[in-house]
Amino acid sequence: MLLSAFFLSLPGYAKIWRVNNQSNYNNTTLWGQNYGGTTTYPVFKQINQAIAWAGLIAGDTIHVEGSTAIYETATITKKVVIIGPGYFLAENPKVFNTTYDARLGRINFNVGSQDSQLIGMNMIPDGSSPGVYINTDGITIKRCRIERRIFLASGLADVYILQNFFVGNSTTDYNALVQNGSSPVPPNEIIFNNNICENKLIWQRSDSEIWNILECNNNVFAGPANSLNLKFNTGSFRNNILKSNNMTAVINQGTNNNVSHNTSATTDLFSGTPGNLLVPSMASLFVNSGTTDGLYQLQPGVSGNIAGIDGAERGAFGGIAPSNRYTLSGLAAIPVVYDVTTSGVSQPGTGLTVEIKARTIK
C-alpha cells in the first residue's frame, strides 16, 4: 500500500491501481475503504472493475493482491500491466510477507489490450475453459504459474512467453500452447524463453503442417518420459535442457537446423549438433533438494553443468542478462517487502518502531 501511494503521487507517471477480492468495493457507495480505498483511488474487488474504471488509462498498472479466494474471469480491453504477488510463496525464502497468491482461472486479452503484460499470477483450473486466452498482438505472459494452457487466436504477431512455470498433470498431457480458432493462421514471432515446462510443446496443425516458434531458448522441458514432447519449427533452439528420459523432439522437421548447445538425457537426441551434451542421469545435474521450482536449478561445478552458446548457464535460470532468467516464485521486477515486524510498543517521543525487510527483484 505504501509503494502504491508513493507512485500514485508522482506526476506524469502511469498510475498503479489495486485489486483485492476481499474489498468492499461496489462502485456506488463503497470504494474498498476496508483496504484503504477512496473515491479517487478505489481498491477494486475484481480485475474487470479496474478495467472499466474511467480513470484507468492505457499504460497503467494493476496490482492484484494475494487472497484466500479465487478471482473472477478477467477480460482485458486496455493496455495494462497486471502484476500478482507470485506463487510458491510458502516455499521460497524472502518472497513475500504473506503466503497468499493471486489465483485466477481464466483471462482474456481482447482487442484494445495490445502490448499488455501478465506477471506473477497463479493460473489455476477454475471455471469454464480455464487458461490464458490471447486474442490480440504484443501480449507478454511472464513469471506466471500456468496449470493449463495458453490459447492463441489466429494471425497474431509478437507473443512473448517468458519465465513461466507450466505445471505438469499426471493424467493429461497438456500442450503449453494451443491454437484457438477453427481456421487458424499460426501466430508470427512467438518467443518462448526461460520457462520451466512440465507439459508438452507440440505446435502444429497436423503432422504435415508444423508451425513456427521464433525463439525457444533456455528452457527446462520436463514433460512425460518416453514420449514425443516437442515438435515445431524455430529459428533458435539453444541452451535448453530436456530432462525426461527417452523424450522425443522434432525440431525443424528433423533437420536440426538452428539447434545447438542443448542438454538431454537421451543418447541420440540432437546428436551431431554443436554443443550437444548428454547427461544420462539428470539427478547429477539438478540440485537434489529445494522447492517446487527451485529443484530445477543446476548444481554448480558438476560435470554436466556446461555453459551454453552465450557462455552462461543452460536452462531456465541461465542466460547473460539476470532480468531474463527464471525467477523463483515468479516475482515481478519491483521491490518486494518480505517481512514487517514491530514490538507493538510505542516509545515516548519516537512513536512506534517498525522494521521492514525488502529486496529488489531483477
Secondary structure, DSSP 8 states (H G I E B T S, - for coil): -HHHHHHHTSTTS--EEEE-TT----SSS--SGGGT--SSS-EESSHHHHHH-TT--TTEEEEE---SS-B--EEE-S-EEEE---S-TTTSTTS-SS----EESEEEE-TT-TT-EEES-EE-S-SSS-EEEE-SSS-EEES-EESS-EEEETT-EEEEEES-EE---SS---BSEEEESSS----EEEEEES-EESSBEE-EEETTEE-EESBEES-EE---SSSEEEEEEES-EES-EE-STT-EEEEGGGT-TTEES-EESSTTTTTTSTT-EE-S-GGGTB-SS--TTGGGSB-TT-TT----TTSS--STT-SSSGGGS--GGG--SSEEEEEEEEEEEEETTTEEEEEEEEEE--
